[in-house]
Amino acid sequence: MSKGIYYNYDLDECNWLFKHGIKPIGCGKHEKTGNTFIIFLINKKYNELDQQYKEERNNTK
């Protein structure tokens, strides 16, 4: 992901991103599935923290 917006359905990851200073730009509910999502603006900080979260998650499996 380079730039744009990202609809994140992983609420555990969203909470982790919030705690690390990433601010959402919106939220919503999928029309068909009813799943909740959080909308983030993709930038350098988001990409770095997204990668860090995924590495930490993979190390705990």
SVG drawing of the C-alpha trace seen along z (x, -y; Angstrom):
<svg xmlns="http://www.w3.org/2000/svg" viewBox="-27 -12 36 32">
<polyline fill="none" stroke="black" stroke-width="0.4" points="0.0,0.0 1.4,-3.3 -1.2,-6.1 -5.0,-6.4 -7.5,-5.0 -7.8,-1.6 -10.9,0.1 -9.6,2.2 -11.9,5.0 -9.4,6.3 -10.6,4.6 -7.7,6.0 -5.2,4.4 -7.3,1.2 -7.1,1.0 -3.4,1.6 -3.0,-1.2 -5.1,-3.6 -2.8,-2.9 0.2,-3.7 -1.1,-7.1 -2.8,-6.3 -6.1,-8.3 -9.0,-6.9 -10.7,-9.1 -14.0,-7.2 -15.9,-4.0 -18.8,-2.1 -20.7,1.2 -20.5,3.4 -23.9,3.3 -24.1,7.1 -22.2,8.7 -22.8,6.2 -19.1,6.3 -17.7,3.1 -14.7,1.5 -12.4,-1.5 -11.1,-3.8 -7.5,-4.9 -5.5,-7.3 -2.5,-5.5 0.8,-7.3 4.3,-6.5 3.5,-6.1 0.5,-3.9 2.6,-1.6 5.4,-1.4 3.0,-0.5 1.0,1.9 4.2,3.8 5.3,3.8 1.9,5.1 2.0,7.9 5.6,8.9 4.6,9.0 1.5,11.0 3.5,13.5 6.1,13.9 3.4,14.9 2.0,17.7"/>
</svg>
